[in-house]
Amino acid sequence: MPDEAEDGPDVFAPTAWKDIKVGSSVKVRENENFPCDLVILNSSIPKGICYGETKNLEGETNLKRKQAD
């Protein structure tokens, strides 16, 4: 179910990865898989921190810390 933004309905809708274009905004929820070439703009964790696993890329299973600026 879409979240409600402060000024009305949220603009995010389910979209296939093949339909994502350069400049698209993507909302990723906890424990969802996503491509590694996304730029982190914000996080629900304080200070814009998020953690990602790169085992599909390099086989490492430890979490990588990333932070939105």
Secondary structure by P-SEA (a helix, b strand, c coil): cccccccccccccccccccccccbbbbbcccbbbbccccccccccccbbbbbbccccccccbbbbbbcc
